[in-house]
Amino acid sequence: MVFNWLLLRLRGRFFPIDSPNHRSLHTGEIPRTGGGAVLLSVLLFVVLNRELRGGVYFVMVLPGLMILAVVSFWDDVKELSALPRLGVQVMVASIYLLGVGWTFDHELDVLIALVICIVWSINLYNFMDGMDGLAGTMAVIGFGTFSLIGYLAGESFFAGFMAVIVCSTAGFLVFNLPPARIFMGDVGSTFLGYIMATASLWGIDRGIFPFWVPLLVFLPFWLDATLTLLRRLARGERVWEAHCSHFYQRAVLSGMTVRKVLFIEVVFMLTCAILAISGWFLWVSGR
């Protein structure tokens, strides 16, 4: 929260500003610095925490995380084209899989599928970061569910790191709820998308939860982003270009208030979280 407050005070002086355009749901100029504050909060906490600092997962995630942060910040400032961003994301996904040893345990087609999943996670979170409070709320509920399940499973490191993500994002969300005073920007959305994918693989690989838990927990984002992509592909649209045809965007443009759409999304998120936790209990009892 402190980082967000400081960056908010520096609005427009050193960091990018999001000006309204034809696809925006906001009307004023809003600083796009909130994601940097979330990332800095997480890194600071991890550096100060011996257990988290020594975790294999974080060591393997850190290189890709820093590469993504630099490229995403540059994209916030200069708006890079899709191809170099995609190339960096593929590289980051490959670095992670190589670092955690997945490359030695799986066939090539599986590894390609995993790279695609990580890249899609990074992008879908970016796509869904287009309305006040939406991406931050999904992070708090989604990673909060991961943290709770990790705690119940006796995985303290996993639970602790997910809790750090929740607390850091909650500090940002204070300033991002409608009407937002600060936006996440690509730095924050790509960071959360990357963590969503790698934490899911981490939990599955460690046996903390089955593969369907992360799919269900983050279903509100997976469903909207994937169906929108498929619909745009079917129409022959340029899917790499920005648009305003996600379900949440169309709801606001149809006349619903941002607060009402966010409330509906929160109900959907909480329902998915409760179903995932309930299903996890059934899965554990049946093992």
Short mmCIF file of the C-alpha atoms (twelve columns), coordinates in Angstrom:
data_MODEL
# 
_entry.id   MODEL 
# 
loop_
_atom_site.group_PDB 
_atom_site.id 
_atom_site.type_symbol 
_atom_site.label_atom_id 
_atom_site.label_alt_id 
_atom_site.label_comp_id 
_atom_site.label_asym_id 
_atom_site.label_seq_id 
_atom_site.Cartn_x 
_atom_site.Cartn_y 
_atom_site.Cartn_z 
_atom_site.pdbx_PDB_model_num 
ATOM 1   C CA . MET A 1   0.000   0.000   0.000   1 
ATOM 2   C CA . VAL A 2   2.884   2.376   0.812   1 
ATOM 3   C CA . PHE A 3   4.483   1.823   -2.606  1 
ATOM 4   C CA . ASN A 4   1.154   2.515   -4.315  1 
ATOM 5   C CA . TRP A 5   0.676   5.716   -2.324  1 
ATOM 6   C CA . LEU A 6   4.165   6.948   -3.253  1 
ATOM 7   C CA . LEU A 7   3.715   6.137   -6.943  1 
ATOM 8   C CA . LEU A 8   0.321   7.804   -6.909  1 
ATOM 9   C CA . ARG A 9   1.901   10.972  -5.532  1 
ATOM 10  C CA . LEU A 10  4.398   10.903  -8.424  1 
ATOM 11  C CA . ARG A 11  1.671   10.515  -11.056 1 
ATOM 12  C CA . GLY A 12  2.769   11.663  -14.461 1 
ATOM 13  C CA . ARG A 13  6.233   12.830  -13.403 1 
ATOM 14  C CA . PHE A 14  8.306   9.719   -13.991 1 
ATOM 15  C CA . PHE A 15  5.814   7.000   -14.920 1 
ATOM 16  C CA . PRO A 16  3.310   6.326   -17.739 1 
ATOM 17  C CA . ILE A 17  -0.234  7.658   -17.740 1 
ATOM 18  C CA . ASP A 18  -3.244  5.832   -19.203 1 
ATOM 19  C CA . SER A 19  -5.233  8.313   -21.299 1 
ATOM 20  C CA . PRO A 20  -8.808  7.388   -22.379 1 
ATOM 21  C CA . ASN A 21  -9.354  6.095   -25.908 1 
ATOM 22  C CA . HIS A 22  -12.080 4.341   -27.903 1 
ATOM 23  C CA . ARG A 23  -11.641 1.049   -26.013 1 
ATOM 24  C CA . SER A 24  -11.314 2.481   -22.490 1 
ATOM 25  C CA . LEU A 25  -13.865 2.187   -19.688 1 
ATOM 26  C CA . HIS A 26  -12.445 5.194   -17.816 1 
ATOM 27  C CA . THR A 27  -12.698 8.894   -18.619 1 
ATOM 28  C CA . GLY A 28  -9.741  10.591  -16.891 1 
ATOM 29  C CA . GLU A 29  -5.974  10.184  -17.047 1 
ATOM 30  C CA . ILE A 30  -4.863  7.465   -14.615 1 
ATOM 31  C CA . PRO A 31  -1.266  6.468   -13.752 1 
ATOM 32  C CA . ARG A 32  -0.289  2.919   -14.756 1 
ATOM 33  C CA . THR A 33  2.133   2.276   -11.912 1 
ATOM 34  C CA . GLY A 34  0.207   0.003   -9.540  1 
ATOM 35  C CA . GLY A 35  1.684   -3.215  -10.896 1 
ATOM 36  C CA . GLY A 36  5.189   -2.006  -10.168 1 
ATOM 37  C CA . ALA A 37  4.175   -1.412  -6.562  1 
ATOM 38  C CA . VAL A 38  2.759   -4.946  -6.295  1 
ATOM 39  C CA . LEU A 39  5.948   -6.424  -7.748  1 
ATOM 40  C CA . LEU A 40  8.195   -4.341  -5.462  1 
ATOM 41  C CA . SER A 41  6.159   -5.333  -2.412  1 
ATOM 42  C CA . VAL A 42  6.479   -9.032  -3.236  1 
ATOM 43  C CA . LEU A 43  10.212  -8.808  -3.947  1 
ATOM 44  C CA . LEU A 44  10.872  -6.850  -0.754  1 
ATOM 45  C CA . PHE A 45  8.969   -9.332  1.391   1 
ATOM 46  C CA . VAL A 46  10.719  -12.309 -0.197  1 
ATOM 47  C CA . VAL A 47  14.178  -10.744 0.206   1 
ATOM 48  C CA . LEU A 48  13.495  -10.106 3.900   1 
ATOM 49  C CA . ASN A 49  12.080  -13.599 4.504   1 
ATOM 50  C CA . ARG A 50  14.713  -16.329 4.756   1 
ATOM 51  C CA . GLU A 51  12.329  -19.212 4.047   1 
ATOM 52  C CA . LEU A 52  10.855  -17.606 0.938   1 
ATOM 53  C CA . ARG A 53  14.255  -16.383 -0.262  1 
ATOM 54  C CA . GLY A 54  15.637  -19.904 -0.188  1 
ATOM 55  C CA . GLY A 55  12.729  -21.577 -1.955  1 
ATOM 56  C CA . VAL A 56  13.527  -23.343 -5.212  1 
ATOM 57  C CA . TYR A 57  10.327  -22.079 -6.846  1 
ATOM 58  C CA . PHE A 58  11.129  -18.433 -6.249  1 
ATOM 59  C CA . VAL A 59  14.736  -18.846 -7.428  1 
ATOM 60  C CA . MET A 60  13.472  -20.376 -10.663 1 
ATOM 61  C CA . VAL A 61  10.738  -17.784 -11.152 1 
ATOM 62  C CA . LEU A 62  12.892  -14.718 -10.442 1 
ATOM 63  C CA . PRO A 63  14.831  -14.529 -13.776 1 
ATOM 64  C CA . GLY A 64  11.675  -14.684 -15.877 1 
ATOM 65  C CA . LEU A 65  9.909   -12.322 -13.524 1 
ATOM 66  C CA . MET A 66  12.548  -9.629  -13.893 1 
ATOM 67  C CA . ILE A 67  12.675  -10.006 -17.679 1 
ATOM 68  C CA . LEU A 68  8.902   -9.693  -17.863 1 
ATOM 69  C CA . ALA A 69  8.922   -6.647  -15.589 1 
ATOM 70  C CA . VAL A 70  11.469  -4.765  -17.709 1 
ATOM 71  C CA . VAL A 71  9.765   -5.561  -21.026 1 
ATOM 72  C CA . SER A 72  6.297   -4.846  -19.630 1 
ATOM 73  C CA . PHE A 73  7.384   -1.483  -18.235 1 
ATOM 74  C CA . TRP A 74  8.855   -0.603  -21.604 1 
ATOM 75  C CA . ASP A 75  5.559   -1.664  -23.201 1 
ATOM 76  C CA . ASP A 76  3.668   0.626   -20.804 1 
ATOM 77  C CA . VAL A 77  5.885   3.505   -21.930 1 
ATOM 78  C CA . LYS A 78  6.394   2.809   -25.654 1 
ATOM 79  C CA . GLU A 79  3.695   0.206   -26.556 1 
ATOM 80  C CA . LEU A 80  5.760   -2.576  -28.102 1 
ATOM 81  C CA . SER A 81  4.357   -4.612  -30.972 1 
ATOM 82  C CA . ALA A 82  2.956   -8.081  -30.326 1 
ATOM 83  C CA . LEU A 83  5.807   -10.128 -31.828 1 
ATOM 84  C CA . PRO A 84  8.665   -9.072  -29.522 1 
ATOM 85  C CA . ARG A 85  6.383   -9.344  -26.484 1 
ATOM 86  C CA . LEU A 86  5.386   -12.864 -27.518 1 
ATOM 87  C CA . GLY A 87  9.012   -13.840 -28.087 1 
ATOM 88  C CA . VAL A 88  9.974   -12.677 -24.603 1 
ATOM 89  C CA . GLN A 89  7.045   -14.539 -23.049 1 
ATOM 90  C CA . VAL A 90  8.007   -17.792 -24.806 1 
ATOM 91  C CA . MET A 91  11.587  -17.337 -23.580 1 
ATOM 92  C CA . VAL A 92  10.429  -16.680 -20.006 1 
ATOM 93  C CA . ALA A 93  8.165   -19.750 -20.017 1 
ATOM 94  C CA . SER A 94  11.011  -21.918 -21.341 1 
ATOM 95  C CA . ILE A 95  13.422  -20.590 -18.703 1 
ATOM 96  C CA . TYR A 96  10.990  -21.537 -15.953 1 
ATOM 97  C CA . LEU A 97  10.376  -25.052 -17.263 1 
ATOM 98  C CA . LEU A 98  14.098  -25.612 -17.720 1 
ATOM 99  C CA . GLY A 99  14.835  -24.303 -14.229 1 
ATOM 100 C CA . VAL A 100 12.369  -26.532 -12.401 1 
ATOM 101 C CA . GLY A 101 13.431  -29.608 -14.384 1 
ATOM 102 C CA . TRP A 102 10.203  -30.202 -16.313 1 
ATOM 103 C CA . THR A 103 12.243  -30.562 -19.506 1 
ATOM 104 C CA . PHE A 104 13.764  -33.799 -18.225 1 
ATOM 105 C CA . ASP A 105 10.520  -35.456 -17.203 1 
ATOM 106 C CA . HIS A 106 8.141   -34.755 -20.100 1 
ATOM 107 C CA . GLU A 107 7.852   -35.313 -23.835 1 
ATOM 108 C CA . LEU A 108 8.353   -32.459 -26.301 1 
ATOM 109 C CA . ASP A 109 4.645   -32.103 -27.086 1 
ATOM 110 C CA . VAL A 110 3.865   -31.761 -23.361 1 
ATOM 111 C CA . LEU A 111 6.541   -29.092 -22.947 1 
ATOM 112 C CA . ILE A 112 5.205   -27.149 -25.930 1 
ATOM 113 C CA . ALA A 113 1.718   -27.324 -24.432 1 
ATOM 114 C CA . LEU A 114 3.059   -26.050 -21.090 1 
ATOM 115 C CA . VAL A 115 4.844   -23.141 -22.771 1 
ATOM 116 C CA . ILE A 116 1.606   -22.237 -24.562 1 
ATOM 117 C CA . CYS A 117 -0.320  -22.405 -21.268 1 
ATOM 118 C CA . ILE A 118 2.154   -20.096 -19.492 1 
ATOM 119 C CA . VAL A 119 2.179   -17.628 -22.385 1 
ATOM 120 C CA . TRP A 120 -1.613  -17.666 -22.566 1 
ATOM 121 C CA . SER A 121 -1.855  -17.100 -18.807 1 
ATOM 122 C CA . ILE A 122 0.397   -14.054 -19.064 1 
ATOM 123 C CA . ASN A 123 -1.673  -12.613 -21.894 1 
ATOM 124 C CA . LEU A 124 -5.134  -13.451 -20.601 1 
ATOM 125 C CA . TYR A 125 -4.450  -11.681 -17.323 1 
ATOM 126 C CA . ASN A 126 -3.319  -8.683  -19.340 1 
ATOM 127 C CA . PHE A 127 -6.491  -8.851  -21.436 1 
ATOM 128 C CA . MET A 128 -8.697  -9.023  -18.352 1 
ATOM 129 C CA . ASP A 129 -7.039  -6.013  -16.725 1 
ATOM 130 C CA . GLY A 130 -9.405  -3.527  -18.329 1 
ATOM 131 C CA . MET A 131 -11.840 -2.489  -15.609 1 
ATOM 132 C CA . ASP A 132 -11.471 -0.903  -12.182 1 
ATOM 133 C CA . GLY A 133 -10.878 -3.518  -9.484  1 
ATOM 134 C CA . LEU A 134 -11.258 -6.585  -11.702 1 
ATOM 135 C CA . ALA A 135 -7.710  -7.950  -12.004 1 
ATOM 136 C CA . GLY A 136 -6.834  -7.082  -8.415  1 
ATOM 137 C CA . THR A 137 -9.938  -8.747  -7.009  1 
ATOM 138 C CA . MET A 138 -9.313  -11.903 -9.037  1 
ATOM 139 C CA . ALA A 139 -5.757  -12.011 -7.665  1 
ATOM 140 C CA . VAL A 140 -6.879  -11.619 -4.047  1 
ATOM 141 C CA . ILE A 141 -9.557  -14.317 -4.353  1 
ATOM 142 C CA . GLY A 142 -7.601  -16.661 -6.629  1 
ATOM 143 C CA . PHE A 143 -4.257  -16.601 -4.840  1 
ATOM 144 C CA . GLY A 144 -6.067  -16.459 -1.515  1 
ATOM 145 C CA . THR A 145 -7.685  -19.777 -2.423  1 
ATOM 146 C CA . PHE A 146 -4.279  -21.190 -3.375  1 
ATOM 147 C CA . SER A 147 -2.870  -20.018 -0.038  1 
ATOM 148 C CA . LEU A 148 -5.690  -21.605 1.955   1 
ATOM 149 C CA . ILE A 149 -5.396  -24.914 0.133   1 
ATOM 150 C CA . GLY A 150 -1.609  -24.853 0.563   1 
ATOM 151 C CA . TYR A 151 -2.016  -24.232 4.295   1 
ATOM 152 C CA . LEU A 152 -4.542  -27.069 4.647   1 
ATOM 153 C CA . ALA A 153 -2.200  -29.356 2.694   1 
ATOM 154 C CA . GLY A 154 0.707   -28.548 5.026   1 
ATOM 155 C CA . GLU A 155 2.692   -26.748 2.311   1 
ATOM 156 C CA . SER A 156 3.813   -23.695 4.300   1 
ATOM 157 C CA . PHE A 157 6.132   -22.234 1.654   1 
ATOM 158 C CA . PHE A 158 3.489   -22.408 -1.063  1 
ATOM 159 C CA . ALA A 159 0.839   -20.988 1.275   1 
ATOM 160 C CA . GLY A 160 3.174   -18.232 2.464   1 
ATOM 161 C CA . PHE A 161 4.198   -17.082 -0.994  1 
ATOM 162 C CA . MET A 162 0.581   -17.029 -2.186  1 
ATOM 163 C CA . ALA A 163 -0.327  -14.987 0.916   1 
ATOM 164 C CA . VAL A 164 2.384   -12.464 -0.009  1 
ATOM 165 C CA . ILE A 165 0.784   -12.057 -3.447  1 
ATOM 166 C CA . VAL A 166 -2.624  -11.558 -1.815  1 
ATOM 167 C CA . CYS A 167 -1.413  -8.913  0.642   1 
ATOM 168 C CA . SER A 168 0.565   -7.009  -1.994  1 
ATOM 169 C CA . THR A 169 -2.372  -6.977  -4.403  1 
ATOM 170 C CA . ALA A 170 -4.812  -6.003  -1.665  1 
ATOM 171 C CA . GLY A 171 -2.677  -2.912  -0.989  1 
ATOM 172 C CA . PHE A 172 -2.991  -1.998  -4.665  1 
ATOM 173 C CA . LEU A 173 -6.711  -2.759  -4.720  1 
ATOM 174 C CA . VAL A 174 -7.376  -0.055  -2.130  1 
ATOM 175 C CA . PHE A 175 -6.509  2.511   -4.817  1 
ATOM 176 C CA . ASN A 176 -7.923  0.542   -7.761  1 
ATOM 177 C CA . LEU A 177 -11.533 -0.056  -6.704  1 
ATOM 178 C CA . PRO A 178 -13.989 2.042   -8.741  1 
ATOM 179 C CA . PRO A 179 -13.451 4.837   -9.337  1 
ATOM 180 C CA . ALA A 180 -9.787  3.842   -9.693  1 
ATOM 181 C CA . ARG A 181 -7.007  6.262   -8.837  1 
ATOM 182 C CA . ILE A 182 -4.262  3.991   -10.183 1 
ATOM 183 C CA . PHE A 183 -4.059  1.176   -12.745 1 
ATOM 184 C CA . MET A 184 -2.013  -2.019  -12.692 1 
ATOM 185 C CA . GLY A 185 -0.358  -1.601  -16.082 1 
ATOM 186 C CA . ASP A 186 1.356   -4.364  -18.027 1 
ATOM 187 C CA . VAL A 187 3.994   -4.775  -15.309 1 
ATOM 188 C CA . GLY A 188 1.359   -5.941  -12.836 1 
ATOM 189 C CA . SER A 189 -0.901  -7.923  -15.165 1 
ATOM 190 C CA . THR A 190 1.927   -9.929  -16.773 1 
ATOM 191 C CA . PHE A 191 3.439   -10.533 -13.322 1 
ATOM 192 C CA . LEU A 192 0.164   -11.930 -11.953 1 
ATOM 193 C CA . GLY A 193 -0.486  -13.967 -15.096 1 
ATOM 194 C CA . TYR A 194 2.985   -15.485 -14.881 1 
ATOM 195 C CA . ILE A 195 2.555   -16.314 -11.194 1 
ATOM 196 C CA . MET A 196 -0.904  -17.755 -11.884 1 
ATOM 197 C CA . ALA A 197 0.586   -20.210 -14.388 1 
ATOM 198 C CA . THR A 198 3.765   -21.141 -12.509 1 
ATOM 199 C CA . ALA A 199 2.008   -21.448 -9.136  1 
ATOM 200 C CA . SER A 200 -0.566  -23.746 -10.762 1 
ATOM 201 C CA . LEU A 201 2.188   -25.963 -12.178 1 
ATOM 202 C CA . TRP A 202 3.983   -25.869 -8.831  1 
ATOM 203 C CA . GLY A 203 0.871   -26.990 -6.944  1 
ATOM 204 C CA . ILE A 204 0.121   -29.761 -9.439  1 
ATOM 205 C CA . ASP A 205 3.722   -31.016 -9.486  1 
ATOM 206 C CA . ARG A 206 3.909   -31.046 -5.667  1 
ATOM 207 C CA . GLY A 207 0.586   -32.859 -5.375  1 
ATOM 208 C CA . ILE A 208 -0.965  -29.959 -3.452  1 
ATOM 209 C CA . PHE A 209 -4.014  -30.038 -5.707  1 
ATOM 210 C CA . PRO A 210 -5.142  -31.706 -8.963  1 
ATOM 211 C CA . PHE A 211 -4.982  -29.899 -12.306 1 
ATOM 212 C CA . TRP A 212 -8.636  -28.868 -12.251 1 
ATOM 213 C CA . VAL A 213 -8.290  -26.736 -9.093  1 
ATOM 214 C CA . PRO A 214 -6.434  -23.803 -10.743 1 
ATOM 215 C CA . LEU A 215 -8.700  -24.083 -13.772 1 
ATOM 216 C CA . LEU A 216 -11.750 -23.732 -11.537 1 
ATOM 217 C CA . VAL A 217 -10.274 -21.059 -9.250  1 
ATOM 218 C CA . PHE A 218 -9.419  -18.750 -12.147 1 
ATOM 219 C CA . LEU A 219 -12.349 -19.805 -14.335 1 
ATOM 220 C CA . PRO A 220 -13.824 -16.252 -14.527 1 
ATOM 221 C CA . PHE A 221 -10.667 -15.093 -16.315 1 
ATOM 222 C CA . TRP A 222 -9.983  -18.247 -18.335 1 
ATOM 223 C CA . LEU A 223 -13.544 -18.402 -19.604 1 
ATOM 224 C CA . ASP A 224 -13.928 -14.760 -20.628 1 
ATOM 225 C CA . ALA A 225 -10.496 -14.433 -22.240 1 
ATOM 226 C CA . THR A 226 -10.623 -17.778 -24.080 1 
ATOM 227 C CA . LEU A 227 -14.157 -17.430 -25.422 1 
ATOM 228 C CA . THR A 228 -13.431 -13.868 -26.518 1 
ATOM 229 C CA . LEU A 229 -10.281 -15.003 -28.328 1 
ATOM 230 C CA . LEU A 230 -12.137 -17.825 -30.101 1 
ATOM 231 C CA . ARG A 231 -14.973 -15.490 -31.080 1 
ATOM 232 C CA . ARG A 232 -12.544 -12.958 -32.524 1 
ATOM 233 C CA . LEU A 233 -10.661 -15.686 -34.402 1 
ATOM 234 C CA . ALA A 234 -13.933 -16.913 -35.908 1 
ATOM 235 C CA . ARG A 235 -14.650 -13.371 -37.113 1 
ATOM 236 C CA . GLY A 236 -11.214 -13.050 -38.671 1 
ATOM 237 C CA . GLU A 237 -10.206 -10.166 -36.398 1 
ATOM 238 C CA . ARG A 238 -6.606  -9.299  -35.557 1 
ATOM 239 C CA . VAL A 239 -6.454  -10.917 -32.129 1 
ATOM 240 C CA . TRP A 240 -3.145  -9.273  -31.250 1 
ATOM 241 C CA . GLU A 241 -4.708  -5.807  -31.362 1 
ATOM 242 C CA . ALA A 242 -6.411  -4.162  -28.374 1 
ATOM 243 C CA . HIS A 243 -10.215 -4.282  -28.299 1 
ATOM 244 C CA . CYS A 244 -13.223 -3.895  -26.021 1 
ATOM 245 C CA . SER A 245 -15.172 -7.089  -26.700 1 
ATOM 246 C CA . HIS A 246 -14.599 -9.030  -23.469 1 
ATOM 247 C CA . PHE A 247 -17.802 -9.870  -21.618 1 
ATOM 248 C CA . TYR A 248 -17.061 -7.450  -18.775 1 
ATOM 249 C CA . GLN A 249 -16.311 -4.659  -21.274 1 
ATOM 250 C CA . ARG A 250 -19.462 -5.312  -23.251 1 
ATOM 251 C CA . ALA A 251 -21.509 -5.294  -20.038 1 
ATOM 252 C CA . VAL A 252 -20.204 -1.837  -19.088 1 
ATOM 253 C CA . LEU A 253 -20.622 -0.484  -22.618 1 
ATOM 254 C CA . SER A 254 -24.208 -1.776  -22.655 1 
ATOM 255 C CA . GLY A 255 -25.061 0.549   -19.770 1 
ATOM 256 C CA . MET A 256 -24.252 -1.350  -16.574 1 
ATOM 257 C CA . THR A 257 -22.126 0.502   -14.031 1 
ATOM 258 C CA . VAL A 258 -18.575 -0.632  -13.340 1 
ATOM 259 C CA . ARG A 259 -19.501 -1.305  -9.707  1 
ATOM 260 C CA . LYS A 260 -22.390 -3.580  -10.713 1 
ATOM 261 C CA . VAL A 261 -20.293 -5.531  -13.207 1 
ATOM 262 C CA . LEU A 262 -17.524 -5.894  -10.620 1 
ATOM 263 C CA . PHE A 263 -20.047 -7.159  -8.053  1 
ATOM 264 C CA . ILE A 264 -21.274 -9.827  -10.505 1 
ATOM 265 C CA . GLU A 265 -17.687 -10.838 -11.269 1 
ATOM 266 C CA . VAL A 266 -16.857 -11.065 -7.549  1 
ATOM 267 C CA . VAL A 267 -19.851 -13.342 -6.940  1 
ATOM 268 C CA . PHE A 268 -18.641 -15.528 -9.834  1 
ATOM 269 C CA . MET A 269 -15.078 -15.575 -8.456  1 
ATOM 270 C CA . LEU A 270 -16.169 -16.463 -4.921  1 
ATOM 271 C CA . THR A 271 -18.462 -19.208 -6.228  1 
ATOM 272 C CA . CYS A 272 -15.582 -20.750 -8.191  1 
ATOM 273 C CA . ALA A 273 -13.291 -20.469 -5.154  1 
ATOM 274 C CA . ILE A 274 -15.810 -22.189 -2.867  1 
ATOM 275 C CA . LEU A 275 -16.376 -24.957 -5.427  1 
ATOM 276 C CA . ALA A 276 -12.617 -25.453 -5.803  1 
ATOM 277 C CA . ILE A 277 -12.062 -25.712 -2.042  1 
ATOM 278 C CA . SER A 278 -15.027 -28.087 -1.648  1 
ATOM 279 C CA . GLY A 279 -13.804 -30.217 -4.544  1 
ATOM 280 C CA . TRP A 280 -10.309 -30.267 -3.073  1 
ATOM 281 C CA . PHE A 281 -11.658 -31.677 0.215   1 
ATOM 282 C CA . LEU A 282 -13.439 -34.442 -1.736  1 
ATOM 283 C CA . TRP A 283 -10.242 -35.111 -3.701  1 
ATOM 284 C CA . VAL A 284 -8.181  -35.395 -0.505  1 
ATOM 285 C CA . SER A 285 -10.695 -37.676 1.186   1 
ATOM 286 C CA . GLY A 286 -10.712 -39.987 -1.846  1 
ATOM 287 C CA . ARG A 287 -6.932  -40.387 -2.082  1 
# 
